[in-house]
Amino acid sequence: MRAHRKWPTGCYALWRPVKDVAQGRRLAEGLAGAGVRRVLDLELIVGAAGPAPRGGGPPLVGTGLTVVNPPFTLEGEARILLPFLAERLARGGAPGWRAHVVAGE
Protein backbone atom coordinates (compact mmCIF):
# COMPACT_ATOMS: atom_id res chain seq x y z
CA MET A 1 0.00 0.00 0.00
CA ARG A 2 1.77 3.08 -1.26
CA ALA A 3 0.08 5.51 1.15
CA HIS A 4 1.13 3.40 4.13
CA ARG A 5 4.76 3.49 3.03
CA LYS A 6 4.63 7.27 2.83
CA TRP A 7 2.63 7.79 6.06
CA PRO A 8 3.07 4.64 8.17
CA THR A 9 1.28 6.13 11.19
CA GLY A 10 -1.79 7.28 9.24
CA CYS A 11 -5.20 5.70 9.81
CA TYR A 12 -6.69 4.20 6.62
CA ALA A 13 -10.18 2.76 6.21
CA LEU A 14 -10.97 0.50 3.27
CA TRP A 15 -14.70 -0.12 2.84
CA ARG A 16 -15.93 -3.02 0.74
CA PRO A 17 -19.23 -4.65 -0.12
CA VAL A 18 -19.42 -8.27 1.04
CA LYS A 19 -20.56 -10.80 -1.52
CA ASP A 20 -17.87 -13.35 -0.77
CA VAL A 21 -16.76 -13.39 2.88
CA ALA A 22 -13.43 -15.09 2.09
CA GLN A 23 -12.44 -12.38 -0.40
CA GLY A 24 -12.55 -9.63 2.23
CA ARG A 25 -10.51 -11.71 4.64
CA ARG A 26 -7.85 -12.24 1.97
CA LEU A 27 -7.59 -8.45 1.53
CA ALA A 28 -6.91 -7.90 5.24
CA GLU A 29 -4.46 -10.78 5.42
CA GLY A 30 -2.68 -9.47 2.32
CA LEU A 31 -2.14 -6.11 4.02
CA ALA A 32 -0.67 -7.83 7.05
CA GLY A 33 1.52 -9.97 4.80
CA ALA A 34 2.79 -6.81 3.07
CA GLY A 35 4.22 -5.54 6.33
CA VAL A 36 1.38 -3.40 7.68
CA ARG A 37 1.71 -3.84 11.45
CA ARG A 38 -1.80 -2.95 12.69
CA VAL A 39 -4.86 -4.18 10.78
CA LEU A 40 -8.42 -4.54 12.09
CA ASP A 41 -11.00 -6.26 9.89
CA LEU A 42 -14.72 -5.67 10.57
CA GLU A 43 -17.70 -7.31 8.85
CA LEU A 44 -21.44 -6.95 9.20
CA ILE A 45 -23.45 -9.70 7.50
CA VAL A 46 -27.19 -9.05 7.20
CA GLY A 47 -28.09 -11.75 4.66
CA ALA A 48 -29.50 -11.51 1.17
CA ALA A 49 -33.00 -10.34 0.44
CA GLY A 50 -34.86 -10.37 -2.82
CA PRO A 51 -33.95 -11.92 -6.17
CA ALA A 52 -30.41 -12.63 -7.32
CA PRO A 53 -28.66 -9.79 -9.19
CA ARG A 54 -29.10 -9.58 -12.98
CA GLY A 55 -25.43 -10.23 -13.66
CA GLY A 56 -25.76 -13.68 -12.12
CA GLY A 57 -23.12 -13.02 -9.47
CA PRO A 58 -23.59 -13.55 -5.77
CA PRO A 59 -25.95 -11.18 -3.94
CA LEU A 60 -24.73 -8.48 -1.58
CA VAL A 61 -24.90 -9.95 1.93
CA GLY A 62 -23.13 -7.35 4.04
CA THR A 63 -20.44 -4.77 4.37
CA GLY A 64 -16.82 -4.84 5.47
CA LEU A 65 -14.31 -2.33 6.75
CA THR A 66 -10.58 -2.97 6.95
CA VAL A 67 -8.77 -0.39 9.07
CA VAL A 68 -5.02 0.14 9.06
CA ASN A 69 -3.72 1.71 12.28
CA PRO A 70 -7.19 1.74 13.90
CA PRO A 71 -7.92 4.01 16.86
CA PHE A 72 -7.35 2.02 20.04
CA THR A 73 -11.06 2.08 21.01
CA LEU A 74 -12.42 0.92 17.64
CA GLU A 75 -12.25 -2.83 18.22
CA GLY A 76 -14.06 -2.63 21.56
CA GLU A 77 -16.75 -0.33 20.20
CA ALA A 78 -17.24 -2.57 17.15
CA ARG A 79 -17.74 -5.60 19.41
CA ILE A 80 -20.61 -3.73 21.09
CA LEU A 81 -22.22 -2.21 17.98
CA LEU A 82 -21.89 -4.97 15.36
CA PRO A 83 -24.02 -7.62 17.15
CA PHE A 84 -26.74 -5.02 17.73
CA LEU A 85 -26.69 -3.95 14.07
CA ALA A 86 -26.61 -7.54 12.77
CA GLU A 87 -29.73 -8.41 14.76
CA ARG A 88 -31.64 -5.25 13.79
CA LEU A 89 -30.70 -5.20 10.09
CA ALA A 90 -31.04 -8.94 9.36
CA ARG A 91 -32.78 -9.60 6.03
CA GLY A 92 -33.00 -13.34 5.90
CA GLY A 93 -30.22 -15.85 5.84
CA ALA A 94 -27.84 -15.94 8.76
CA PRO A 95 -26.92 -12.49 10.09
CA GLY A 96 -23.57 -12.15 11.74
CA TRP A 97 -20.58 -9.99 12.44
CA ARG A 98 -16.84 -10.23 12.90
CA ALA A 99 -14.17 -8.02 14.48
CA HIS A 100 -10.77 -9.56 13.90
CA VAL A 101 -7.32 -8.16 14.60
CA VAL A 102 -5.37 -9.45 11.61
CA ALA A 103 -2.11 -7.83 12.65
CA GLY A 104 -1.36 -6.06 15.88
CA GLU A 105 1.69 -4.82 17.68
Secondary structure as GFF3:
##gff-version 3
##sequence-region A 1 105
A	DSSP	alpha_helix	2	6	.	.	.	ID=ss1
A	DSSP	beta_strand	12	18	.	.	.	ID=ss2
A	DSSP	alpha_helix	21	33	.	.	.	ID=ss3
A	DSSP	beta_strand	39	45	.	.	.	ID=ss4
A	DSSP	beta_strand	62	68	.	.	.	ID=ss5
A	DSSP	alpha_helix	74	89	.	.	.	ID=ss6
A	DSSP	beta_strand	96	103	.	.	.	ID=ss7
###
